[in-house]
């Protein structure tokens, strides 16, 4: 009987630990608002010249901008669709590859819903490291008042880059 109690106690403790790990994993997954390695876009979009197989961090596809393509394929969604509750802070991360020195940026913007074309929020991550896949990331703190109908946009911008620039494995999460 004593060994049964010990076995039962160990089983309860193991189950509790397992449940806590599952809850932590579920919590981490729920904080991801979107992520993409651009593998699933082929066939879903009209042909987009920025979607390429030339160079990828993982998989076969990435987004490319160059002298002929100013802006890469853009992620667009209403702020209120990303989360049913207000988000105060995002964390944006992605892998980028700058082939030559020059200016390029990963842009995060929130457009006002009034069709005026004005930004409620605009932040960019300047890309600097040349000739290597580089992880870029940034915490983005939103202003106190942002309409949930505002449009979130995330895209690669060529700016003044003198050679091709690539983007892959992008992820937007809720920052703590």
N, C-alpha and C positions, 0 to 999 in steps of 0.2 A: 504493500500500500504506500509505503514511504517513497519508493522509487517511482510509483505512478504520479504522486504529487510533484515530485521533482521534475519528471518528464512534462507534466501538464504546465508547470510554472515556466519551464524553458520554452515550451511551445507558445505560450502567451507572450513572453518577452520577444521572441523571434518574430511573431506576427506583428506586434506593435512597432518594432524597428522597421520591418518591411513596409508597413503601411506609411510610416513617416517618410521613408525614402521615396515611395510612390507619390505621396502628396507633394514633396519637394520637386520631383521631376515634373509633375503636372503643373505646378506653379511656375516653374521655369518655362515650360512650353507655352503656357497661357500668356506670358509676357511678350512673346514674339508676335508682332503685329503683321509683318510680312517678311518673307525671305525668298530669294531666287538665285539660282545659278544659271538662269536663262535657258535651261534645257527644255522646258515645257512650252516655250512660246512659239516654236515653229508650227505653222499651220493655224494658229489661233489669231494671228495678227495679219493685216495686209503686209505684203513684203516690205520689210524695213531694212534699209541699207546699214543701219547701225548694229544689227544682229549678225554676228560673224562666227566662223569656225577657224579663223586665222590663228588665234592665240586664246587659250582659256586657262584659268587657274585650276578649275576642276571641270570634269565633263568635257564636252565638245564645243560649247557655245560661250560667248561673252558679248558685251556691248563694246562697240568701237566708234570713236569719233576721230576725224582727221580733217584735212583742209577742205574736203568736199562735204563733210557731215558735221555741222556745228553742235547739234544736240543729239544725245543718244535717246533710245527708246525711254519713255517716261512712265514711271509708276504714278497713277492718279487715283485718288479715292477721297471721299468725304471724310473729314475728321471724325464725325459722329458714327461712321460705319466701322472705323478702326477699333473703337471701344465704346461700350454703352455708358461708361463713366468718364468724367473729365480726366485727361492726361496732362500732368504738369511738366513732365520731362520725358523726352525720347532719348534713345541711344541709337545712333546710326553707325554701322560699320560695313566695310566692303574691302575687297582686294582690287588694287589698281596697278596698272603697268604703264608708265610713261616712257616712250621709246627714245625721245630726244629732249634736251632741256627746253623749257618753255612753261607757259601758264596753262593749266587745266584745273577743273574743280568738280567735285561731287557736290551737287546742290540739293538742299532741302528747303522747300518753301511752302507757305500756306497762303493761298489766294483768298481774298475776301469774296464772299458769295454774291456780292451786289453787281457782278459783271463789269465792274469798273477796271478790272485788270490790275488792281493794287494789291500789294502784299500785306498780309496781317503779320507775317513772319518770314524772314529770309536769312539763311545761314549757308555758308559754303565751306567745304574742306579743300584747301589748296593742295594740289598734288605736286610733290617736289622730287621725290627719289626717282632716278632714271635707271632704266634697263634692269628692273627687277620687280617681281610681284611684291607689293607692299600693302600691309594691312593699315587702313586708315579708319579712324573712328572718332566720334565726337558726341558729347552729351549736349542736348538741345533743350533749353528751358524756355517754355512758351510764355507769352505775355499773360497777364492775369485774365484778360477777356479775349476769347477767341470763339467765334460762332461755330457750333458743331456742323453747320452746313458749308463751312469753308473747305476748299480743296487742298489736300496734301499732295505735293508733287516732289518726286525725287528723280534726279537725272544727272547724267554726265555731261559736262559742258566743256567744249574744246578751248574756248577763250582764245589765247594766243599760242597754243601749243604748235610746235613746228613739225611734229611727227605724229603718227597714230598714238592714241591713248585707249587703253582697254579697262573695262570694269567687269567684275565677276563676283559671285558669292556675296550678294548684298543682303543685309538684314536690318530691320527696324524693330526695336524692342521698347518696352516701357522701362525707363530708367528708375532705379530706386530713389 
